[in-house]
Amino acid sequence: MNIGVIGTGYVGLVAGACLAESGNDVWCVDSDAAKIERLKGGTIPIYEPGLPEIVERNLREERLTFTTDLDAAVKKSFVIFIAVGTPPAPDGAADLTAVFQVAAAMGRAMDRYKVIVVKSTVPVGTSEKIREILKKETKHPFDLLSNPEFLKQGAAVEDFMKPDRVVVGADDVRAAEILRDLYAPFVRTGSPVLLVDVRTAELLKYAANAFLAARISFMNEIANLCETVGANVDMVRKALASDSRIGPAFLFPGVGFGGSCFPKDIKALIDTGRKHKYGMQILEAVDAVNQGQPARFVEKIRKHFEGNLKDKRIAVWGLSFKPRTNDMRDAPSIKIIESLLADGAAVAAYDPEATDEAKRIFSGRIQLSSSNYGCLEGADALLIVTEWQAFRNPNFERIKGMMRQPVLFDGRNIYDPAQLRQHGFTYYSVGRT
Ligand SMILES: NC(=O)c1ccc[n+]([C@@H]2O[C@H](COP(=O)([O-])OP(=O)(O)OC[C@H]3O[C@@H](n4cnc5c(N)ncnc54)[C@H](O)[C@@H]3O)[C@@H](O)[C@H]2O)c1
């Protein structure tokens, strides 16, 4: 099948590459000409395990084409996915500018019947607006479907290739069948393809992210209480996780969630509630707890240094919002580092994949190392902010030998407090005393 994917970011690039991998001819479109040039040369602008190999193979076998020419891609394609960003507007609502721009451009480019699929995460009712825009721009018939994406950055290829479920929101069953066929190679092991109406598809994507975010904020709140009353959140978590009604996922306390999805999707869902005069009370709390978590972490650091961080040298391990990605959008590391800098501390940091992103964000205000040990020389404290696998079993004697003072603030609870104290560290973590 001929497929167009508009927007070649984390979602569009993975979707386009994986759809080409299953034999389709895919045109990936982006308005960012520099990005398209790099992609044409086989350079992947994001870190996503397994993606370079698939892009390279499908470029070579000429099933994957990168272009800035939306018009040509629409004309060539039968099914066209919209996968552009829906970032937060200042009031928390999803900014749909790119989605509507793309819809209008697609309408102008259409020359016959097309199946148009909204993959971007959009608030309930957006597809109806897209339909109106398309109708204004074209006389040609089309079907409009909603197909929210559930991939996780860091495991995006795997998730796309083997999804837990595929959701197809359609008001027309025949059009839905076209998407079902397209996804058939990815659901051979029996994952369900859920056919729902368009509004339900739009809402359930937000509900899924909001629920996962709620679990994290819930655990963070319990961890904060553990600190206050002298209980151990590790054991609380294990007890909850082993309850078959609860399960283990998304129960790790820490410095809060970040990334391009959870924070913005919660705010957008709260905004949807507001617009329909329904207060999303749980989500307001999920957001508030999350906002407080990095500040609480910084407060521990301030308290240890008796309120004086001036000229303290702080080493930070982990900058991306989670392991296995270079994405720093809304990463807790940014809030934490900005607070430390505002207090007069000097920051040296290391991340396995996000160095370029960090250079862009902090533009020379922090030192960036090319190895985890490289940022430790003369440090007064080491902070664990992202739980990359490579940080889990370091040489603690070497760390201690390089630091001015062996003080460790573990924002992800990756170390054992007793073991760290045995190594001679003053050790702080989340929800464990
Ligand atoms: N990142 C995730 O893990 C994830 C998971 C599921 C759903 N989503 C949703 O998918 C959507 C895309 O997310 P993302 O992380 O891939 O975003 P992104 O910012 O990484 O990529 C968006 C791409 O769209 C391009 N673009 C913007 N305007 C354009 C236009 N007018 N024409 C052509 N291209 C244009 C940008 O240049 C960029 O390359 C969002 O709605 C997001 O909420 C993201």
The ligand as a Gaussian input file, in Angstrom:
#p B3LYP/6-31G(d) Opt

LIG

0 1
 N        6.723000      10.907000      21.556000
 C        5.956000       9.933000      21.989000
 O        6.383000       9.062000      22.722000
 C        4.505000       9.873000      21.582000
 C        3.781000       8.695000      21.821000
 C        2.462000       8.638000      21.417000
 C        1.857000       9.738000      20.831000
 N        2.581000      10.888000      20.629000
 C        1.923000      12.011000      19.978000
 O        2.305000      12.007000      18.605000
 C        2.430000      13.350000      18.113000
 C        3.838000      13.577000      17.591000
 O        4.738000      13.433000      18.667000
 P        6.315000      13.374000      18.441000
 O        6.931000      13.109000      19.765000
 O        6.619000      12.483000      17.293000
 O        6.580000      14.901000      18.024000
 P        7.930000      15.527000      17.438000
 O        7.945000      16.911000      17.883000
 O        9.082000      14.613000      17.729000
 O        7.695000      15.464000      15.855000
 C        6.779000      16.256000      15.181000
 C        7.321000      16.498000      13.775000
 O        6.338000      17.186000      13.020000
 C        7.000000      18.130000      12.198000
 N        6.061000      19.161000      11.777000
 C        5.531000      20.167000      12.501000
 N        4.706000      20.926000      11.744000
 C        4.716000      20.360000      10.519000
 C        4.053000      20.687000       9.293000
 N        3.215000      21.717000       9.211000
 N        4.294000      19.899000       8.222000
 C        5.129000      18.837000       8.295000
 N        5.778000      18.491000       9.424000
 C        5.567000      19.243000      10.522000
 C        8.124000      18.658000      13.063000
 O        9.141000      19.261000      12.291000
 C        8.584000      17.374000      13.768000
 O        9.613000      16.725000      13.045000
 C        2.042000      14.248000      19.285000
 O        0.685000      14.554000      19.207000
 C        2.309000      13.374000      20.506000
 O        1.530000      13.732000      21.603000
 C        3.899000      10.965000      20.981000

